[in-house]
Amino acid sequence: MAVRYPEQSGAGSLHNKYLTNIRTIPGKYPDFKGLLMDFLSKNLPYFLAGVSVGGQYALIAIGYTMVYGILRLINFAHGDIFMVAGLVTIYASTVMPLYLSIPLTILVTVILGMMIERVAYKPLRNSPRMSVMISAIGVSYLLQNLALYITGGLAQVYPTIPFISNTVTIGSATTKVVTILTPILMIVLVVLLIQLINHTKIGMAMRSVSTDFETSRLMGINVNRVISMTFIIGSFLAAVGSILYFTNYPSVIPTSGGMPGLKAFVAAVFGGIGSIPGAVIGAMLIGIVENLIKGAGWTTFSDAFTFVLLIVVLLFKPTGLFGEAATDKV
Amino acid sequence: MSKDTNRAAATGNTVGTVGSVSAGWDHLGKRGDGPERNLLEVRNLKVSYGGIEAVRDISFDVPEHEIVTLIGANGAGKSSTLRSIVALEKPAGGSILFEGKELTGMGTEQIVKNGITLVPEGRRVFVNLSVYENLRMGAYLRNDDLQSDLDWVYSLFPRLKERSWQAAGTLSGGEQQMLAIARALMSRPKMIMMDEPSLGLAPIIVQEVFDIIREINRMGMTILLVEQNANMALKAADMGYVMETGRITLSGAGQDLAENPVVREAYLGKART
């Protein structure tokens, strides 16, 4: 972008010698507006992709953060639930139209999430936390291997979902509708979720259970039902996230849930695990920064950034952006 | 802030008088309405934790409209008794009858639905919820209009009304204890059990808590009270049981126990005269 203007004599030459990299209007100030526009038009596509991917991470991260908030459990199977949702869409779409297969995907994912809690976590309710976590890791491998068995290890082609796969042009960027739709849908769902948690009886019960199981029982709250509800919400959001995420990819393989799951987990930790707004903000930041790094030509380092972030957060602010201080229950 | 507010509370601001708003508390009936029956009958209750017997074969009754207290030292099995009544611990044997209905084998939610609440040891208010939300949680199983009961508990505890929108974690210890009691009242129980309501409170606040306990009892509430503060508990109680290492060793009218030389020496810190 360096534009050289005819050399001027005297003091002006020195001026030009040091400012050759900045576009200047001859004899006047640097062209800030032009620079900004250059930067924007160059990075807009990456920024949009970042917002979109961030929204998808956020939908997954909420599942991690809510389950942690209530059970103090990192649900390692969450990323694989997300992957299974992708596979369900693929298989369902081969036998039925999309307007049926998408609701079916959401339903199956919700039931799967609920069943996993019932079978793998509920029997361990009074066991040490480590046992439940190991059980979660077990479920994660179980889902991956089941998927491997069912798909035969072949990448399954993700169906093209009309409308959200259409391209739109925004300024200098050409992108899919899903890129624009994701953050909007995510924000709508998060607002609804926060309303549910803050202003309904079940939401109040969820907050009670997250502070104190035993006392919640004394209020007459069915703690198991509240926990199921948490898994239902988390899996529902993961299913929605999977539809938005896999639309951008040609196919789903059994390990497809790994990376987005891990990144959403980092987002939840970064935002302060247990906090829903924290998870959303963490996910958006990770999504945007990752894509801007790709835009700068350092694609190789974009994943590394996320995990370096995890290490830095754990070292310097383990409670994350909005996490509550780790005090034990009184 | 604690000193000043405590003093303000001590001058009688906290315990409101229950005048016209005794809204809907007729469901309990009053003392002397009819023949007194035993609301709760515990028979041969045993509770053990991995081989250690915390409660060894105890039996006692809680008559309707009365205050009954279990006193005893640390580890005597008082809390375990209360916790097993609401199924927070699984009894190893024995039976618990409430209004003639067997409670053992029921879940906590079901027992609460039957009309028993426990004000847990250490208050255990939901610190992240507002005072108002805590009260709403107390009434979790109810689907009717809460307004008259809210007005009632607010008139009983005016301080809670002032702090209605404040997170419960920001309340002082005494206020949290009041909230825990108010929250228990919101479920409209037939019987309230309290586990060490005076624990960790300034003597002046302890007095207030006991005033509240008497006030609630006057309204017809049956109360089962577990206390280490034997002096206060026996003064307030109609009936007392002394527990020692999982057994009931003495029982009698509250006043009689308070005068019993053995009890005086062991729990009231007074030498035999």
Interface residues (C-beta under 8 A of the other chain):
Chain A: K201 M204 A205 R207 S208 S210 T211 D212 E214 T215 S216 R217 L218 M219 G220 I221 N222 V330
Chain B: V86 L88 T108 E109 V112 K113 T117 L118 P120 G122 R124 F126 V127 N128 L129 E133 R136 M137 G138 Y140 L141 R183 S187
